[in-house]
């Protein structure tokens, strides 16, 4: 029996990442992963953004071990618990109060899609309107409600039913940069013959991560917030992947100086890869009746414990400064090494999320495969998977960040040469 035979025989065809990284992983520490045969890999995937502090961060792991040893409550529905109290306090102390944010926190089902569903429901309940505006290229989850706000045709095709209630607006990228998307949305809202009713909310990402690391500039974000305010439309920021310090500040929209009505957090909010999702909503929107939106696993006590430890770690270790310093290194590397390989390569990002757009330059799948051969786990994203996405842990040691970048640069260089040779031979 091969190492992967049992997976291929018994696990559903829906499996995805294992097809790109066909080995059996066993252990992990920090930014290193080890296969069962001992092969070492540098992790530039970070659990698709769920492991901002790497694998088994000791400061967080110790808290979990101590909590389990104490026989404290592990499953608590939405009961008051010490673990939840500590997490609420840490969020207020390290994220909300320093920024003068006044939000209530809702704990829903434990995934980002669950939180998006809750955000859309409360927006509709609060406004009495049913429509939602989302953005082309956006990704918000795979449940039916969140998928209705997701642009990707491949994912939408798996729903099995028509996805309704969402109108897609242009995000500032590619050909859509040739006109003013905010003015366009304004025109749609003001034109009585546009055929599109005023929505309950707009849901957006400050950086479309799965969409190919498309960065919205601060001016555009501020104009979007202003438009929503003028038209009495709720603004929902999906910070599932690019929040929790990924771009530098803990919440990605801090750079633009706005305060969304609703914020969706998941992935790295637990700091350890444990399932947890949080909806931040302004007090005036907290119109839920008891148990009107619930879920059996809305009180993941271990995730609360890990999340509290992660927030303390983020503050104590000044992770924001580390992200900014490492982000500058990555940007310089991309500018000086990667973009010199081929003039058609485009790079973009900030903090520790970066994309290498090979749409007009090469084969991202070949690059990802070559990286894996050399001991680097990295994925592709964006339209037709044409963008190689760098998503290392925020606390990755500089020597591993540099080593991973060198592997990536070599992989791009070699696939370009091989691709050119293959074309010439034909």
C-alpha positions as CSV (number, residue, x, y, z in Angstrom):
1,X,0.0,0.0,0.0
2,X,1.4,3.4,-1.0
3,X,1.6,6.2,1.5
4,X,-1.4,8.0,-0.1
5,X,-3.4,4.9,-1.2
6,X,-5.9,5.0,1.7
7,X,-6.7,8.6,1.0
8,X,-7.3,8.0,-2.7
9,X,-9.4,4.9,-1.9
10,X,-11.6,6.3,0.9
11,X,-11.5,10.1,0.8
12,X,-13.9,12.2,-1.4
13,X,-12.7,13.6,-4.7
14,X,-13.4,17.0,-3.3
15,X,-9.9,17.0,-1.7
16,X,-7.8,19.8,-3.1
17,X,-4.5,20.9,-1.4
18,X,-3.2,17.3,-1.2
19,X,-3.3,17.0,-5.0
20,X,-0.8,19.9,-5.2
21,X,1.3,18.7,-2.3
22,X,1.2,14.9,-2.7
23,X,2.9,13.7,0.5
24,X,1.8,12.7,4.0
25,X,2.6,15.4,6.5
26,X,3.4,14.4,10.1
27,X,4.9,17.2,12.2
28,X,5.3,21.0,12.1
29,X,6.9,23.7,14.1
30,X,6.9,27.4,13.4
31,X,7.3,27.8,9.6
32,X,8.6,24.3,9.0
33,X,6.6,21.2,8.1
34,X,7.8,17.7,8.0
35,X,6.5,14.8,5.9
36,X,6.2,11.3,7.5
37,X,9.5,10.4,5.8
38,X,11.3,13.3,7.4
39,X,11.4,15.6,4.4
40,X,11.5,19.3,5.4
41,X,9.3,22.0,3.9
42,X,9.2,25.8,4.4
43,X,5.6,26.8,4.8
44,X,4.5,29.8,2.7
45,X,0.8,28.7,2.9
46,X,0.2,29.1,6.6
47,X,-3.0,27.1,6.6
48,X,-4.4,29.4,3.9
49,X,-4.0,32.2,6.4
50,X,-5.2,30.3,9.5
51,X,-1.7,30.0,10.9
52,X,-0.5,33.6,11.2
53,X,1.8,32.6,14.1
54,X,3.0,29.4,12.5
55,X,2.6,25.8,13.6
56,X,2.5,25.0,17.4
57,X,3.7,28.4,18.6
58,X,5.1,27.5,22.1
59,X,3.5,30.5,23.9
60,X,0.1,29.5,22.6
61,X,0.5,25.8,22.9
62,X,1.5,26.1,26.6
63,X,-1.8,27.8,27.3
64,X,-3.8,25.1,25.6
65,X,-1.9,22.3,27.4
66,X,-2.4,24.0,30.8
67,X,-6.1,24.6,30.0
68,X,-6.7,20.9,29.1
69,X,-4.8,19.8,32.2
70,X,-7.1,21.9,34.4
71,X,-10.2,20.1,33.3
72,X,-11.8,23.4,32.3
73,X,-14.8,23.4,30.1
74,X,-14.1,22.5,26.5
75,X,-17.5,22.7,24.9
76,X,-19.8,25.5,26.1
77,X,-22.3,26.5,23.5
78,X,-22.8,30.2,24.3
79,X,-22.6,29.8,28.1
80,X,-20.6,32.4,30.1
81,X,-17.1,30.9,30.6
82,X,-13.8,32.1,31.9
83,X,-12.2,31.3,28.5
84,X,-14.7,33.5,26.6
85,X,-14.4,36.3,29.2
86,X,-10.7,36.3,28.8
87,X,-10.9,36.4,25.0
88,X,-13.5,39.3,25.0
89,X,-11.2,41.2,27.3
90,X,-8.1,40.7,25.2
91,X,-10.0,41.7,22.0
92,X,-11.2,44.9,23.7
93,X,-7.8,45.7,25.3
94,X,-5.6,45.0,22.2
95,X,-7.8,45.7,19.2
96,X,-11.0,47.7,19.9
97,X,-10.1,50.2,22.6
98,X,-6.8,51.4,21.1
99,X,-8.7,52.2,17.9
100,X,-11.8,53.6,19.6
101,X,-13.9,50.9,17.9
102,X,-17.2,50.3,19.5
103,X,-18.4,46.8,18.4
104,X,-20.4,44.0,19.9
105,X,-18.9,40.5,19.3
106,X,-21.0,37.7,17.9
107,X,-19.8,34.1,18.0
108,X,-21.4,32.1,15.3
109,X,-20.5,28.8,13.6
110,X,-16.7,28.3,13.6
111,X,-15.8,29.2,10.0
112,X,-15.5,32.3,7.9
113,X,-18.4,31.3,5.8
114,X,-20.6,31.0,9.0
115,X,-19.6,34.5,9.9
116,X,-20.4,35.9,6.4
117,X,-23.8,34.2,6.6
118,X,-24.5,35.9,10.0
119,X,-23.3,39.3,8.6
120,X,-25.6,39.1,5.6
121,X,-28.6,38.0,7.7
122,X,-28.2,40.8,10.3
123,X,-27.8,43.4,7.5
124,X,-31.0,42.3,5.9
125,X,-32.8,42.2,9.2
126,X,-31.6,45.6,10.2
127,X,-32.4,47.4,7.0
128,X,-35.4,45.5,5.7
129,X,-33.8,45.2,2.3
130,X,-32.7,41.9,0.7
131,X,-30.1,42.7,-1.9
132,X,-26.4,42.7,-1.3
133,X,-23.6,44.3,-3.4
134,X,-20.4,42.3,-3.7
135,X,-17.4,42.8,-5.9
136,X,-16.1,41.0,-8.9
137,X,-13.2,38.7,-7.9
138,X,-14.3,38.5,-4.3
139,X,-14.3,35.3,-2.3
140,X,-16.5,35.0,0.8
141,X,-17.0,31.2,1.4
142,X,-18.7,28.1,0.1
143,X,-22.0,27.9,1.9
144,X,-24.9,29.0,-0.2
145,X,-25.3,32.5,1.3
146,X,-21.6,33.3,1.3
147,X,-21.2,31.6,-2.2
148,X,-23.8,33.9,-3.6
149,X,-21.4,36.8,-2.8
150,X,-18.4,35.0,-4.3
151,X,-17.5,35.7,-7.8
152,X,-15.6,32.6,-8.9
153,X,-17.7,30.7,-11.6
154,X,-16.1,27.4,-10.8
155,X,-17.1,27.5,-7.1
156,X,-20.5,29.0,-7.9
157,X,-21.1,26.1,-10.3
158,X,-21.0,23.6,-7.4
159,X,-24.0,25.1,-5.7
160,X,-26.6,23.1,-7.6
161,X,-29.2,25.9,-7.5
162,X,-29.4,29.5,-8.8
163,X,-27.5,31.9,-6.5
164,X,-29.6,35.0,-6.0
165,X,-29.8,38.3,-4.1
166,X,-26.3,39.7,-4.9
167,X,-25.3,42.2,-7.5
168,X,-21.6,42.3,-8.5
169,X,-19.8,45.6,-8.8
170,X,-16.4,46.3,-10.4
171,X,-13.4,46.1,-8.1
172,X,-10.4,48.4,-9.0
173,X,-8.3,45.9,-10.9
174,X,-7.3,45.2,-14.5
175,X,-9.6,46.8,-17.1
176,X,-11.8,47.9,-14.3
177,X,-9.2,50.5,-13.4
178,X,-9.9,52.3,-16.6
179,X,-13.0,53.9,-15.1
180,X,-14.1,55.1,-11.7
181,X,-15.9,52.1,-10.0
182,X,-17.2,54.3,-7.1
183,X,-18.8,56.7,-9.6
184,X,-20.2,53.7,-11.4
185,X,-21.8,52.3,-8.2
186,X,-23.1,55.8,-7.4
187,X,-24.7,56.0,-10.8
188,X,-26.3,52.5,-10.3
189,X,-27.8,53.6,-7.0
190,X,-29.1,57.0,-8.3
191,X,-30.4,55.8,-11.6
192,X,-34.1,54.9,-11.2
193,X,-33.8,52.8,-14.4
194,X,-30.7,50.9,-13.4
195,X,-32.8,47.8,-12.6
196,X,-30.9,47.3,-9.4
197,X,-32.4,48.1,-6.0
198,X,-30.5,49.7,-3.1
199,X,-29.0,46.8,-1.2
200,X,-28.9,46.1,2.5
201,X,-25.1,46.0,2.5
202,X,-21.9,46.0,0.5
203,X,-19.4,43.3,1.4
204,X,-15.8,43.8,0.4
205,X,-12.2,42.8,1.1
206,X,-9.5,45.4,1.4
207,X,-7.2,42.9,-0.4
208,X,-8.8,40.2,-2.5
209,X,-6.7,37.4,-1.4
210,X,-8.2,34.4,-3.1
211,X,-8.9,36.8,-6.0
212,X,-5.2,37.1,-6.7
213,X,-3.9,39.5,-4.1
214,X,-5.6,42.6,-5.5
215,X,-5.0,45.6,-3.2
216,X,-7.5,48.3,-2.9
217,X,-5.9,51.7,-2.2
218,X,-6.8,53.7,0.8
219,X,-8.5,56.5,-1.2
220,X,-10.8,53.9,-2.9
221,X,-11.7,52.3,0.5
222,X,-12.5,55.7,2.0
223,X,-14.7,56.6,-1.0
224,X,-16.5,53.3,-0.7
225,X,-17.2,53.9,3.0
226,X,-18.4,57.4,2.2
227,X,-20.8,56.1,-0.5
228,X,-22.3,53.6,1.8
229,X,-22.9,56.3,4.5
230,X,-24.5,58.6,2.0
231,X,-26.9,56.0,0.8
232,X,-27.6,54.3,4.1
233,X,-26.0,51.1,3.1
234,X,-24.2,48.9,5.6
235,X,-20.5,48.2,4.9
236,X,-19.3,44.7,5.7
237,X,-15.5,44.2,5.7
238,X,-14.5,40.5,5.2
239,X,-11.2,40.3,7.0
240,X,-11.1,36.6,7.3
241,X,-7.8,36.1,5.4
242,X,-6.1,39.5,5.5
243,X,-7.1,40.5,9.1
244,X,-5.4,39.4,12.3
245,X,-2.2,41.3,11.5
246,X,-1.6,40.0,8.0
247,X,-1.2,43.4,6.5
248,X,0.5,45.1,9.5
249,X,-2.3,46.5,11.7
250,X,-4.6,43.9,13.3
251,X,-7.6,44.9,11.2
252,X,-6.7,45.5,7.5
253,X,-9.0,48.5,7.1
254,X,-7.1,50.5,9.8
255,X,-4.8,51.8,7.1
256,X,-7.7,53.6,5.5
257,X,-9.1,55.2,8.6
258,X,-12.6,53.8,8.2
259,X,-15.0,52.0,10.6
260,X,-17.1,49.4,8.8
261,X,-20.5,48.6,10.2
262,X,-19.8,44.9,10.3
263,X,-16.4,43.1,10.3
264,X,-16.0,39.4,9.7
265,X,-13.0,37.5,11.3
266,X,-12.0,33.9,11.3
267,X,-8.9,31.9,10.2
268,X,-6.2,33.3,12.4
269,X,-8.4,34.8,15.1
270,X,-7.7,31.7,17.2
271,X,-3.9,32.0,16.5
272,X,-3.5,28.2,16.4
273,X,-5.6,27.0,13.5
274,X,-8.5,26.1,15.8
275,X,-12.0,26.9,14.4
276,X,-13.4,30.2,15.5
277,X,-15.3,33.0,13.8
278,X,-16.3,36.4,15.1
279,X,-18.7,39.0,13.7
280,X,-18.0,42.5,15.0
281,X,-21.1,44.7,14.6
282,X,-22.0,48.2,15.8
283,X,-24.3,48.1,18.8
284,X,-27.2,49.6,16.8
285,X,-27.1,46.5,14.6
286,X,-27.2,44.0,17.4
287,X,-30.9,43.3,16.7
288,X,-30.8,39.5,17.2
289,X,-33.4,37.8,19.3
290,X,-32.0,35.1,21.6
291,X,-30.9,32.1,19.6
292,X,-32.2,33.7,16.4
293,X,-28.8,32.8,14.9
294,X,-26.9,30.0,16.6
295,X,-24.7,27.0,16.1
296,X,-23.6,24.0,18.3
297,X,-20.0,25.0,18.0
298,X,-20.3,28.7,18.5
299,X,-18.4,28.5,21.8
300,X,-15.0,26.9,20.9
301,X,-13.4,27.2,24.3
302,X,-9.9,26.0,23.1
303,X,-10.0,28.5,20.3
304,X,-10.9,31.2,22.9
305,X,-7.8,30.2,25.0
306,X,-5.5,30.1,22.0
307,X,-7.0,33.4,20.7
308,X,-6.3,35.2,23.9
309,X,-2.7,33.9,23.9
310,X,-2.3,35.0,20.3
311,X,-3.6,38.5,21.0
312,X,-1.1,38.8,23.9
313,X,1.7,37.4,21.7
314,X,0.8,39.9,18.9
315,X,1.1,42.8,21.4
316,X,4.0,41.6,23.4
317,X,6.2,40.6,20.4
318,X,5.3,43.8,18.5
319,X,4.3,41.6,15.5
320,X,3.1,44.6,13.6
321,X,6.6,46.0,13.3
322,X,7.9,42.5,12.3
323,X,5.3,42.3,9.5
324,X,6.2,45.7,8.2
325,X,9.9,44.9,8.3
326,X,9.5,41.5,6.6
327,X,7.1,42.9,4.1
328,X,9.7,45.5,3.0
329,X,12.1,42.6,2.5
330,X,9.6,40.6,0.3
331,X,8.8,43.7,-1.7
332,X,12.4,44.4,-2.4
333,X,13.1,40.8,-3.3
334,X,10.1,40.8,-5.8
335,X,11.2,44.1,-7.3
336,X,14.9,43.2,-7.6
337,X,14.8,39.5,-8.3
338,X,11.5,38.3,-9.6
339,X,10.4,41.1,-11.8
340,X,13.8,41.0,-13.5
341,X,13.1,37.5,-14.7
342,X,10.4,38.6,-17.1
343,X,9.1,42.1,-17.8
344,X,5.5,40.7,-18.0
345,X,5.6,39.5,-14.4
346,X,3.5,41.7,-12.1
347,X,3.8,41.8,-8.3
348,X,1.5,43.3,-5.7
349,X,0.7,43.1,-2.0
350,X,1.6,44.5,1.4
351,X,2.6,43.2,4.8
352,X,3.0,39.5,4.5
353,X,0.6,38.8,1.7
354,X,2.0,39.1,-1.8
355,X,1.1,37.9,-5.3
356,X,3.2,37.2,-8.3
357,X,1.0,37.5,-11.3
358,X,2.1,35.2,-14.2
359,X,-0.9,35.8,-16.4
360,X,1.3,37.0,-19.2
361,X,4.5,35.5,-18.2
362,X,4.4,31.8,-17.3
363,X,2.8,28.7,-15.7
364,X,2.0,29.2,-12.0
365,X,1.2,25.5,-11.6
366,X,4.7,24.6,-12.8
367,X,6.2,27.1,-10.4
368,X,4.2,25.7,-7.4
369,X,5.2,22.2,-8.3
370,X,8.9,23.2,-8.7
371,X,8.8,24.9,-5.3
372,X,7.4,21.8,-3.7
373,X,10.2,19.7,-5.2
374,X,12.6,22.1,-3.6
375,X,11.0,22.1,-0.2
376,X,8.6,25.1,-0.3
377,X,4.8,24.9,0.2
378,X,3.1,27.7,-1.7
379,X,-0.2,28.0,-3.5
380,X,-1.7,29.8,-6.5
381,X,-4.8,32.0,-6.5
382,X,-6.6,34.5,-8.7
383,X,-8.5,34.2,-11.9
384,X,-7.6,30.8,-13.4
385,X,-5.0,30.3,-10.7
386,X,-2.5,32.6,-12.5
387,X,-1.1,34.2,-9.3
388,X,1.5,32.6,-7.0
389,X,0.5,33.8,-3.5
390,X,3.1,34.3,-0.7
391,X,1.4,33.8,2.7
392,X,4.1,33.0,5.3
393,X,3.6,33.1,9.0
394,X,3.9,36.6,10.5
395,X,6.6,35.4,12.9
396,X,8.7,33.5,10.3
397,X,12.4,33.8,11.0
398,X,14.2,36.0,8.5
399,X,16.5,33.2,7.4
400,X,13.5,31.0,6.5
401,X,11.8,33.9,4.7
402,X,14.9,34.5,2.7
403,X,15.5,30.8,2.0
404,X,11.9,30.4,0.8
405,X,12.1,33.5,-1.4
406,X,15.3,32.1,-3.0
407,X,13.6,28.8,-3.8
408,X,10.6,30.7,-5.3
409,X,12.9,32.8,-7.4
410,X,14.8,29.8,-8.7
411,X,11.6,28.0,-9.5
412,X,10.2,30.8,-11.5
413,X,13.5,31.2,-13.4
414,X,13.8,27.5,-14.2
415,X,10.2,27.1,-15.3
416,X,10.6,30.1,-17.5
417,X,13.7,28.6,-19.1
418,X,12.0,25.2,-19.5
419,X,8.9,26.7,-20.9
420,X,10.9,28.7,-23.5
421,X,12.9,25.6,-24.4
422,X,9.7,23.5,-24.8
423,X,8.1,26.1,-27.0
424,X,11.3,26.3,-29.1
425,X,11.4,22.5,-29.5
426,X,7.9,22.5,-30.9
